[in-house]
């Protein structure tokens, strides 16, 4: 892998970026000491989120009614029922 001094990299940045984008990685060095590796960017494939947990979880049939009594007690401010919840 080619090593390029930081000063040369600054003056040739556009050309170096084009080379890296074309699949030619290089190292940027300062005083002969490697600092960073420049590689082409590879975007990750987007994950399909719809149905990604299919078969791994189950939702109870009464899901939309769970905690109904407690919620109604809080809205109605029924002190006896609210006191039991706290």
matplotlib code that plots the C-alpha trace (Angstrom):
import matplotlib.pyplot as plt

x = [0.0, 1.4, 2.4, 1.9, 3.3, 0.6, 1.9, 1.6, -1.8, -3.0, -1.8, -3.1, -6.3, -8.8, -6.7, -6.0, -9.7, -10.5, -7.9, -9.3, -12.9, -11.7, -10.5, -6.9, -6.3, -3.3, -1.7, -1.1, 2.0, 3.7, 7.5, 7.5, 5.2, 1.9, -1.1, -4.2, -5.4, -7.7, -10.1, -13.1, -16.4, -18.7, -22.3, -24.0, -27.0, -30.2, -31.8, -35.4, -37.1, -40.6, -41.1, -37.6, -38.9, -41.5, -41.9, -39.7, -42.4, -46.1, -48.7, -51.4, -55.0, -56.0, -53.1, -55.3, -57.1, -54.1, -54.0, -57.5, -58.8, -55.7, -55.7, -59.4, -58.9, -56.1, -58.3, -61.3, -59.2, -60.8, -58.7, -59.3, -58.1, -55.3, -54.0, -53.9, -51.8, -49.2]
y = [0.0, 3.4, 5.8, 9.5, 12.3, 14.6, 17.7, 15.8, 14.5, 18.1, 19.3, 16.3, 15.6, 15.5, 13.0, 10.9, 10.8, 9.7, 6.9, 5.7, 5.8, 3.6, 1.0, 2.0, 2.5, 4.4, 5.5, 9.1, 9.6, 12.4, 12.5, 8.9, 7.6, 6.2, 8.0, 6.9, 4.5, 5.9, 3.3, 3.5, 3.9, 1.0, 1.7, -1.0, -2.7, -1.3, -3.9, -4.8, -4.0, -5.3, -8.7, -9.0, -10.7, -12.9, -16.1, -14.9, -13.0, -13.4, -10.8, -11.9, -11.8, -9.3, -7.0, -4.0, -4.5, -5.2, -3.0, -1.6, -1.6, 0.1, 2.8, 3.5, 3.7, 6.3, 8.4, 8.1, 8.9, 6.1, 6.5, 2.9, 1.3, 3.9, 3.3, -0.4, 0.2, 2.4]
z = [0.0, -1.0, 1.8, 1.1, 3.2, 4.8, 2.9, -0.5, 0.5, 1.2, -2.2, -4.1, -2.1, -5.0, -7.0, -4.0, -3.1, -6.7, -6.4, -3.1, -4.5, -7.4, -4.9, -4.4, -0.6, 0.7, 3.9, 5.0, 7.0, 8.9, 9.0, 7.7, 10.5, 9.3, 10.7, 8.8, 6.1, 3.4, 2.0, -0.3, 1.5, 1.2, 2.1, 4.1, 2.6, 4.3, 6.6, 6.0, 9.3, 8.5, 10.0, 11.3, 14.5, 12.9, 14.9, 17.8, 19.9, 20.5, 21.4, 23.8, 22.4, 25.1, 24.5, 23.9, 27.2, 29.4, 32.5, 31.6, 35.2, 36.6, 33.9, 34.4, 38.2, 37.6, 35.3, 37.5, 40.6, 42.5, 45.6, 46.8, 43.6, 43.0, 46.5, 45.8, 42.7, 44.5]

ax = plt.figure().add_subplot(projection="3d")
ax.plot(x, y, z, "-o")
ax.set_aspect("equal")
plt.show()
